[in-house]
Amino acid sequence: MHWLSVGIQSRIETLAVLEVRIDTARETLAEIEDTTWGVTLREIDGERFVVLPDGTLDHPPWTVGGRPALKLSSE
């Protein structure tokens, strides 16, 4: 019974540590998104794109995931 109790307590402590790490990662992601203005880089089938926030281009030449994008030259 003691062994089972120790195992459960260990898992509870591990879960608490993981929840703190997840919260920290979410905060970091939010900070990155805020400082990059929502601009992301994507590579699709060897083609590289700069994906912009919605509404930044009226007639985007490309879209990635429904967002406007600019294709980077492969040269």
C-alpha atoms as an extended CHARMM CRD file, in Angstrom:
* protein
*
        75  EXT
         1         1  MET       CA              0.0000000000        0.0000000000        0.0000000000  PROA      1               0.0000000000
         2         2  HSD       CA              2.8710000000        2.3380000000        0.8540000000  PROA      2               0.0000000000
         3         3  TRP       CA              4.5340000000        1.6150000000       -2.5100000000  PROA      3               0.0000000000
         4         4  LEU       CA              1.3110000000        2.4920000000       -4.3320000000  PROA      4               0.0000000000
         5         5  SER       CA              0.9240000000        5.7070000000       -2.3280000000  PROA      5               0.0000000000
         6         6  VAL       CA              4.5010000000        6.7780000000       -3.1210000000  PROA      6               0.0000000000
         7         7  GLY       CA              3.9420000000        6.0660000000       -6.8310000000  PROA      7               0.0000000000
         8         8  ILE       CA              0.7600000000        8.1330000000       -6.9180000000  PROA      8               0.0000000000
         9         9  GLN       CA              2.4050000000       11.0220000000       -5.0520000000  PROA      9               0.0000000000
        10        10  SER       CA              5.3290000000       10.9430000000       -7.4690000000  PROA      10              0.0000000000
        11        11  ARG       CA              2.9790000000       11.1730000000      -10.4360000000  PROA      11              0.0000000000
        12        12  ILE       CA              1.0710000000       14.0590000000       -8.8490000000  PROA      12              0.0000000000
        13        13  GLU       CA              4.3380000000       15.9590000000       -8.3470000000  PROA      13              0.0000000000
        14        14  THR       CA              5.4280000000       15.2200000000      -11.9230000000  PROA      14              0.0000000000
        15        15  LEU       CA              2.0800000000       16.4640000000      -13.2200000000  PROA      15              0.0000000000
        16        16  ALA       CA              2.4590000000       19.7060000000      -11.2460000000  PROA      16              0.0000000000
        17        17  VAL       CA              5.9370000000       20.2850000000      -12.6990000000  PROA      17              0.0000000000
        18        18  LEU       CA              4.6890000000       19.5900000000      -16.2340000000  PROA      18              0.0000000000
        19        19  GLU       CA              1.7650000000       22.0040000000      -15.7880000000  PROA      19              0.0000000000
        20        20  VAL       CA              4.1970000000       24.7640000000      -14.7640000000  PROA      20              0.0000000000
        21        21  ARG       CA              6.3660000000       24.0110000000      -17.8070000000  PROA      21              0.0000000000
        22        22  ILE       CA              3.3320000000       24.0910000000      -20.1060000000  PROA      22              0.0000000000
        23        23  ASP       CA              2.2370000000       27.4460000000      -18.6670000000  PROA      23              0.0000000000
        24        24  THR       CA              5.7570000000       28.8180000000      -19.1630000000  PROA      24              0.0000000000
        25        25  ALA       CA              5.8230000000       27.5500000000      -22.7540000000  PROA      25              0.0000000000
        26        26  ARG       CA              2.4290000000       29.1520000000      -23.4580000000  PROA      26              0.0000000000
        27        27  GLU       CA              3.6640000000       32.4770000000      -22.0660000000  PROA      27              0.0000000000
        28        28  THR       CA              6.7980000000       32.2390000000      -24.2180000000  PROA      28              0.0000000000
        29        29  LEU       CA              4.7250000000       31.4510000000      -27.3070000000  PROA      29              0.0000000000
        30        30  ALA       CA              2.4200000000       34.4040000000      -26.6420000000  PROA      30              0.0000000000
        31        31  GLU       CA              5.4550000000       36.6730000000      -26.2620000000  PROA      31              0.0000000000
        32        32  ILE       CA              6.9660000000       35.3930000000      -29.5230000000  PROA      32              0.0000000000
        33        33  GLU       CA              3.6830000000       35.9000000000      -31.3730000000  PROA      33              0.0000000000
        34        34  ASP       CA              3.3850000000       39.4000000000      -29.9320000000  PROA      34              0.0000000000
        35        35  THR       CA              6.9220000000       40.4400000000      -30.8830000000  PROA      35              0.0000000000
        36        36  THR       CA              6.7310000000       38.9630000000      -34.4000000000  PROA      36              0.0000000000
        37        37  TRP       CA              3.3390000000       40.5920000000      -35.1400000000  PROA      37              0.0000000000
        38        38  GLY       CA              1.8990000000       37.2230000000      -36.1370000000  PROA      38              0.0000000000
        39        39  VAL       CA              4.3340000000       36.7320000000      -39.0350000000  PROA      39              0.0000000000
        40        40  THR       CA              5.3940000000       33.1020000000      -39.4960000000  PROA      40              0.0000000000
        41        41  LEU       CA              7.6750000000       31.2050000000      -41.8340000000  PROA      41              0.0000000000
        42        42  ARG       CA              6.4110000000       28.0430000000      -43.5440000000  PROA      42              0.0000000000
        43        43  GLU       CA              7.8690000000       25.5470000000      -45.9670000000  PROA      43              0.0000000000
        44        44  ILE       CA              5.4310000000       23.5780000000      -48.0960000000  PROA      44              0.0000000000
        45        45  ASP       CA              6.6920000000       21.0300000000      -50.6260000000  PROA      45              0.0000000000
        46        46  GLY       CA             10.0930000000       22.7520000000      -50.7290000000  PROA      46              0.0000000000
        47        47  GLU       CA              8.5530000000       26.2020000000      -51.3000000000  PROA      47              0.0000000000
        48        48  ARG       CA              9.2220000000       28.8210000000      -48.6230000000  PROA      48              0.0000000000
        49        49  PHE       CA              6.6500000000       31.4090000000      -47.5890000000  PROA      49              0.0000000000
        50        50  VAL       CA              6.3670000000       34.3320000000      -45.2120000000  PROA      50              0.0000000000
        51        51  VAL       CA              2.8410000000       34.0870000000      -43.8230000000  PROA      51              0.0000000000
        52        52  LEU       CA              1.3490000000       37.4230000000      -42.7940000000  PROA      52              0.0000000000
        53        53  PRO       CA             -1.4720000000       38.2760000000      -40.3880000000  PROA      53              0.0000000000
        54        54  ASP       CA             -5.0060000000       38.3890000000      -41.8080000000  PROA      54              0.0000000000
        55        55  GLY       CA             -5.9070000000       41.6710000000      -43.4730000000  PROA      55              0.0000000000
        56        56  THR       CA             -2.3580000000       42.7920000000      -44.2630000000  PROA      56              0.0000000000
        57        57  LEU       CA             -2.7220000000       42.3850000000      -48.0500000000  PROA      57              0.0000000000
        58        58  ASP       CA             -5.8310000000       43.1360000000      -50.0950000000  PROA      58              0.0000000000
        59        59  HSD       CA             -4.9950000000       40.7120000000      -52.9160000000  PROA      59              0.0000000000
        60        60  PRO       CA             -2.2920000000       38.3500000000      -51.7030000000  PROA      60              0.0000000000
        61        61  PRO       CA             -0.3810000000       36.4740000000      -54.3950000000  PROA      61              0.0000000000
        62        62  TRP       CA             -0.5170000000       33.3160000000      -52.2450000000  PROA      62              0.0000000000
        63        63  THR       CA             -2.3160000000       32.1320000000      -49.1630000000  PROA      63              0.0000000000
        64        64  VAL       CA             -1.2170000000       29.6010000000      -46.5860000000  PROA      64              0.0000000000
        65        65  GLY       CA             -3.8750000000       28.2890000000      -44.2630000000  PROA      65              0.0000000000
        66        66  GLY       CA             -6.1970000000       31.0530000000      -45.4340000000  PROA      66              0.0000000000
        67        67  ARG       CA             -3.7150000000       33.7760000000      -44.4760000000  PROA      67              0.0000000000
        68        68  PRO       CA             -1.9070000000       36.0280000000      -46.9660000000  PROA      68              0.0000000000
        69        69  ALA       CA              1.5850000000       34.9110000000      -47.8540000000  PROA      69              0.0000000000
        70        70  LEU       CA              4.6220000000       35.9810000000      -49.8180000000  PROA      70              0.0000000000
        71        71  LYS       CA              6.6650000000       33.3380000000      -51.5980000000  PROA      71              0.0000000000
        72        72  LEU       CA             10.4050000000       33.5460000000      -51.0910000000  PROA      72              0.0000000000
        73        73  SER       CA             12.7090000000       33.1160000000      -54.0430000000  PROA      73              0.0000000000
        74        74  SER       CA             14.6010000000       29.8380000000      -54.1620000000  PROA      74              0.0000000000
        75        75  GLU       CA             17.5790000000       31.5070000000      -55.8140000000  PROA      75              0.0000000000
